[in-house]
């Protein structure tokens, strides 16, 4: 019969320790105790030893240590793992074969007459092995297999079997049974019965590693007569030994050992910040280390200074232990901003942060189905530790550390520095679009995102250059940073105009890039106290004006950033900002005005800007009688409004427009509206367009008082259409006839 295959021991994250040199949890003394019980009891005894422990507590490691000790003591060792088998029909033939195989392999180590005697015994087993080879569980009746089969084989030559210890001299037969609690529940009771009754042979020591709580439940469910399963185990196991929990020092030692072996990229000492959070279960700890190895591809993309290891390590604990919660929690961008802000300002702020974190964790945990209060408190503890690093990081940066593997940057600072170095070698020949395509492909990102992060990196690095220049105490110290700033502006121009193509309908430019460029220019716009600074300011302003000129589709966003109706962004005495703002608005307003004219031909344009807070730029222009829309393009506007008689979309927009003006006028929401309504030509044009076609009763009702109010307040007479004074019924009949 083919030799029963036992799993080979592989070196891996969760492999059990092989020898004393692998003992990081101080399990060796415990293993020596088990080994001592198994080998020092009287020869005539058959003992059953239980190595008890929770899942992942290190039971397999203890068995491996016992095996090492037994080999040194020249004892016969049989390793058996029942969880591989689904039935006793599979289990017992494999067990018998493994037992005979190990006895046979031991013969060569026995000297003289003992070896000869054992060889004679094994020759008598040949018939058994041949019969095992012919067995087919699918063809045999169940009554001929399983325990009866085991009983038959162990009773064959029982005298010789009992004499095995005589053949082995002082050696014992140690049978190591692992993972009994993972075996098929239907075979667990039979295994225990066999250990006690059938395999009760002198010189045999059975060392069984399992969780007694799990096996106890299995026994109770298998046969109610067993009563309490744990009590029944007392009849089977002669020497129960509970594996003591590892100390925190040993857990940390195991973690450091595994990280040095499998995660060499984690800095030495990084664990110290989270050592009190590490799981106490060795297997759970190793599962955590296994998860850390997944970070390798992202870690090597970053400079060391880009990574906050305590935050990363704490975040990965949550991902391993509570994956559903961590995904729901870490992806909340608003939480990280609020948590980081709440932690600033001393002890009271820290207390406020703790309360905020606890409330948010409980909310997300409840949605994720976490009901155990102990688990909730651990979630709060780990999350609070992550947020404790918010003083060194912004909320956005802190969130990035927690999602480093899931949502990495398209371009890290390390990769940007490599990009910048390559560009500086040959600025005119370097192919930026090709680099972007290759980067997008290698990181499974879009070209648009690569472009956006490159743009952001350049503007950010350029501001850093000015920060360094401002810190310089001499012109020589300022020279290098200012040279870098000039180079970076040249690179930014290439990226903006050659690659981004803001004038194209397929432009890569978005409002985000314009905001970043604007912030870069504004930040140091008042620094003009040296010729070098003045040169930089002039180059920046020229760049931004060119950007505005080229980005024709971005008029609304530009007006949002350079609001000509508000002085909020202008600091007192900073004339440069005001001059730049005026120059930009001069370019943008005509373009924006034309877009408004075009949008009056789009269905529901005015309806879309009615809600409070929506489209503030459009309202600013449309409500202000002195705006470019009414002053410079008045004739075009009036001509457009006249088309309402034949264009239902313009008619609908003008009806919404007059209604919106009426509401703002009535509620006194905008002084400009009152000024606009006092311009007879404008208000008459809007009114005529709004009533160019018959209105339904509801629409008519909202406007019927408007002419009288305008007459009373501003003495302006509006012309009413012929259908205005008809009764509702007559208007409805006319409309019905027209529809027919």
KAUR-V62896 format. One record per backbone hydrogen bond with DSSP energy under -1.0 kcal/mol. NH is the residue of the N-H (numbers start at 1). CO is the residue of the C=O. E is the energy in kcal/mol with one decimal. If there is no record, write none. Layout:
# KAUR-V62896
NH CO E
NH CO E
This chain:
# KAUR-V62896
22 19 -2.1
23 20 -1.6
24 22 -1.3
31 27 -2.5
32 28 -2.5
33 29 -1.7
34 30 -2.1
35 31 -2.8
36 32 -2.4
37 33 -2.1
38 34 -2.2
39 35 -1.7
40 36 -1.9
45 42 -1.7
47 204 -1.4
49 206 -3.5
50 239 -2.0
51 208 -3.3
52 241 -3.0
53 210 -1.1
57 54 -1.8
62 58 -1.7
63 59 -2.0
64 60 -2.2
65 61 -2.3
66 62 -2.4
67 63 -2.2
68 64 -2.1
69 65 -2.3
70 66 -2.7
71 67 -2.3
72 68 -1.9
73 69 -1.7
74 71 -1.5
75 70 -2.5
76 172 -2.2
78 174 -2.8
80 176 -3.1
84 81 -1.3
85 82 -1.9
91 87 -2.1
92 88 -2.1
94 90 -1.1
95 91 -2.1
96 92 -2.9
97 93 -2.4
98 94 -2.3
99 95 -2.5
100 96 -2.5
101 97 -2.7
102 98 -2.4
103 99 -1.9
104 100 -2.8
105 101 -2.4
106 102 -1.0
107 104 -1.0
109 106 -1.3
110 107 -2.3
115 111 -1.1
116 112 -1.6
117 113 -2.8
118 114 -2.0
119 115 -2.0
120 116 -2.1
121 117 -1.9
122 118 -2.4
123 119 -1.9
124 120 -1.1
129 125 -2.3
130 126 -2.5
131 127 -2.2
132 128 -2.6
133 129 -1.8
139 136 -2.1
140 136 -1.8
144 141 -1.8
145 142 -1.2
150 146 -2.0
151 147 -2.9
152 148 -2.4
153 149 -2.3
154 150 -2.5
155 151 -1.7
156 152 -1.2
158 155 -1.6
161 157 -2.4
162 158 -3.0
164 161 -1.6
167 163 -2.0
168 164 -2.2
171 168 -1.8
173 203 -2.6
174 76 -3.3
175 205 -2.9
176 78 -2.8
177 207 -2.7
178 80 -1.7
180 209 -1.4
182 179 -1.5
187 184 -2.1
191 187 -2.1
192 188 -2.1
193 189 -2.3
194 190 -2.6
195 191 -2.2
196 192 -1.5
197 193 -2.9
199 194 -3.4
201 199 -2.2
203 45 -2.1
204 201 -1.7
205 173 -3.0
206 47 -3.1
207 175 -2.7
208 49 -3.0
209 177 -2.7
210 51 -1.8
215 211 -2.2
216 212 -2.6
217 213 -1.7
218 214 -1.9
219 215 -2.5
220 216 -2.1
221 217 -2.1
222 218 -2.0
223 219 -2.0
226 223 -2.2
227 224 -1.7
232 228 -1.9
233 229 -1.8
235 232 -1.5
237 233 -3.1
238 48 -1.7
239 48 -2.0
241 50 -2.9
243 52 -3.2
251 247 -2.3
252 248 -2.4
253 249 -2.0
254 250 -2.6
255 251 -2.5
256 252 -2.7
257 253 -2.3
258 254 -2.6
259 255 -2.5
260 256 -2.5
261 257 -1.6
262 258 -3.1
263 259 -2.2
266 263 -2.2
270 267 -2.0
272 269 -1.3
274 271 -1.6
277 274 -2.1
283 56 -2.2
285 281 -2.4
286 282 -2.4
287 283 -2.3
288 284 -1.8
289 285 -2.0
290 286 -2.5
291 287 -1.9
292 288 -1.9
293 289 -1.5
294 291 -1.2
295 292 -2.0
296 293 -1.4
298 295 -1.2
299 295 -2.7
300 296 -2.1
301 298 -1.0
302 299 -1.8
306 303 -1.2
307 304 -1.6
312 308 -2.1
313 309 -3.1
314 310 -2.3
315 311 -2.3
316 312 -2.1
317 313 -1.2
318 314 -1.3
319 315 -1.9
320 316 -2.1
321 317 -2.5
322 318 -2.8
326 322 -2.6
327 323 -2.2
328 324 -1.9
329 325 -2.5
330 326 -3.0
331 327 -1.2
332 329 -1.5
333 331 -1.1
336 332 -1.1
337 333 -1.4
338 334 -2.3
339 335 -3.1
340 336 -2.2
341 337 -2.2
342 338 -2.5
343 339 -1.0
344 341 -1.4
350 346 -2.1
351 347 -2.5
352 348 -2.3
353 349 -2.5
354 350 -2.3
355 351 -2.1
356 352 -2.4
357 353 -2.8
358 354 -2.5
359 355 -2.3
360 356 -2.1
361 357 -3.0
362 358 -2.3
363 359 -1.9
364 360 -2.4
365 361 -3.1
366 362 -2.2
367 363 -1.6
368 364 -1.9
369 366 -1.1
370 365 -2.9
376 372 -2.1
377 373 -2.4
378 374 -1.7
379 375 -2.5
380 376 -2.3
381 377 -2.3
382 378 -2.6
383 379 -2.5
384 380 -2.6
385 381 -1.7
386 382 -2.0
387 383 -2.5
388 384 -1.2
389 386 -1.5
390 387 -2.0
392 389 -1.4
398 394 -2.6
399 395 -2.1
400 396 -1.8
401 397 -1.9
402 398 -1.5
403 399 -1.3
407 403 -3.2
416 412 -2.4
417 413 -2.6
418 414 -1.7
419 415 -2.4
420 416 -3.2
421 417 -2.2
422 418 -2.0
423 419 -2.4
424 420 -2.3
425 421 -1.1
426 422 -1.0
430 426 -2.3
432 430 -1.1
435 431 -1.9
436 432 -2.5
437 433 -2.3
438 434 -2.5
439 435 -2.5
440 436 -2.6
441 437 -2.3
442 438 -2.5
443 439 -1.8
445 440 -2.7
450 446 -2.0
451 447 -2.7
452 448 -2.4
453 449 -2.4
454 450 -2.3
455 451 -2.5
456 452 -2.2
457 453 -2.2
458 454 -2.2
459 455 -2.2
460 456 -2.4
461 457 -2.8
462 458 -2.3
463 459 -1.8
464 460 -1.9
465 461 -1.8
466 462 -1.7
467 463 -2.1
468 464 -2.3
469 465 -2.2
470 466 -2.6
471 467 -1.2
478 474 -1.4
479 475 -1.5
482 478 -2.2
483 479 -2.2
484 480 -2.3
485 481 -2.2
486 482 -2.0
487 483 -2.3
488 484 -2.6
489 485 -1.7
490 486 -1.8
491 487 -2.3
492 488 -2.4
493 489 -2.3
494 490 -2.0
495 491 -2.5
496 492 -2.8
497 493 -2.7
498 494 -1.3
499 494 -1.6
500 495 -2.5
504 501 -1.7
507 504 -1.2
508 500 -2.2
514 510 -1.6
515 511 -2.3
516 512 -2.0
517 513 -2.5
518 514 -2.7
519 515 -2.4
520 516 -2.1
521 517 -2.0
522 518 -2.7
523 519 -2.0
525 522 -1.4
527 524 -1.9
528 526 -1.3
534 530 -2.5
535 531 -2.2
536 532 -1.8
537 533 -2.6
538 534 -2.3
539 535 -2.0
540 536 -2.4
541 537 -2.5
542 538 -2.2
543 539 -2.1
544 540 -2.6
545 541 -2.5
546 542 -2.1
547 543 -2.3
548 544 -2.6
549 545 -2.4
550 546 -2.3
551 547 -2.5
552 550 -1.9
554 551 -1.3
558 554 -2.4
559 555 -2.3
560 556 -1.7
561 557 -1.9
562 558 -2.9
566 563 -1.3
570 567 -1.0
574 571 -2.1
575 573 -1.4
578 574 -1.1
579 575 -2.6
580 576 -2.2
581 577 -2.6
582 578 -2.5
583 579 -2.1
584 580 -2.2
585 581 -2.8
586 582 -2.0
588 584 -2.2
589 585 -2.9
592 588 -2.7
593 589 -2.8
594 590 -1.9
595 591 -1.7
596 592 -2.0
597 593 -2.1
598 594 -2.3
599 595 -2.0
600 596 -1.1
601 598 -1.4
602 599 -1.8
605 602 -1.6
608 604 -1.6
609 606 -1.1
614 611 -2.0
619 615 -1.9
620 616 -2.4
621 617 -2.0
622 618 -2.9
623 619 -2.6
627 624 -1.8
631 627 -2.8
632 628 -1.0
633 628 -1.3
637 633 -2.5
638 634 -2.9
639 635 -2.0
640 636 -2.1
641 637 -2.4
642 638 -1.4
643 640 -1.3
644 641 -1.7
645 642 -1.3
646 643 -1.5
647 643 -1.9
651 647 -2.2
652 648 -2.6
653 649 -2.4
654 650 -2.5
655 651 -2.1
656 652 -2.2
657 653 -2.3
658 654 -2.6
659 655 -2.0
660 656 -2.4
661 657 -2.6
662 658 -2.3
663 659 -2.0
664 660 -2.4
665 661 -2.3
666 662 -2.5
667 663 -2.5
669 664 -2.3
675 671 -1.6
676 672 -2.5
677 673 -2.5
679 676 -1.5
680 678 -1.0
683 679 -2.7
684 680 -2.1
685 681 -1.7
686 682 -2.4
687 683 -2.4
688 684 -2.9
689 685 -1.8
690 686 -2.1
691 687 -1.9
700 696 -3.0
701 697 -2.4
702 698 -1.4
703 700 -1.1
704 700 -1.5
706 703 -1.5
709 705 -2.2
710 706 -2.4
711 707 -2.1
712 708 -2.4
713 709 -2.5
714 710 -2.5
715 711 -1.2
724 721 -1.7
731 727 -2.3
732 728 -2.5
733 729 -2.2
734 730 -2.3
735 731 -2.4
736 732 -2.4
737 733 -2.6
738 734 -2.3
739 735 -2.2
740 736 -2.2
